[in-house]
């Protein structure tokens, strides 16, 4: 299945529609994980709007990045301590790719470590995407691999030995990109990944690799916006 080609205006509209559909699942009194990226930010803004209008009350947020935290505080969303001292009821976040089994590649925005921590602390993870992110098999999008500065070349060689073409993520001005935790990201192009779980085990077992962008068995819902409207897909238990 080939993803449809969307204009930038279409993508923005579809992202907003998917995010606002997900916000309908948020109820007063919830602790909500606030995702990172161009789709999830629409959800954060909608939650802030509903709080200001009094349609939601007693919401506590936990942000998956410093950028989202700053935006949430501007919107006057009450924020939880970063230690995450209580359970998270629902997290709304985006993804770079979603396959038919609800397996994901995330980390295009650089927040994969915090995103995975919040996702795993959540009772329900709702992924919001436009239809261009739906794929038959993960791997068209380069897999982000977060690594310590110490020994990073060794980690790059290891990831290459697994079959990827690796590049260190840079800013547009050519300076090295650092995550909120001060780590590097290796953007690792594997091509189609035949066995994401096997790859996740190999990456997860390597000292110096802090986290990777394979989010497997975590998503409960995927909300997809496209030319034919909104689809709310739920994982079958």
Secondary structure as UniProt FT lines:
FT   HELIX           8..23
FT   TURN            24..25
FT   TURN            28..29
FT   STRAND          31..34
FT   TURN            38..39
FT   HELIX           40..53
FT   STRAND          60..63
FT   HELIX           66..74
FT   TURN            75..76
FT   TURN            82..83
FT   STRAND          90..93
FT   STRAND          97..98
FT   TURN            100..101
FT   STRAND          104..105
FT   TURN            108..109
FT   HELIX           112..120
FT   STRAND          125..130
FT   HELIX           131..133
FT   TURN            138..139
FT   STRAND          143..147
FT   TURN            150..151
FT   HELIX           152..161
FT   TURN            162..163
FT   STRAND          165..168
FT   TURN            172..173
FT   TURN            180..181
FT   STRAND          184..189
FT   HELIX           196..204
FT   TURN            207..208
FT   STRAND          209..212
FT   STRAND          214..215
FT   STRAND          221..226
FT   TURN            227..228
FT   STRAND          229..234
//
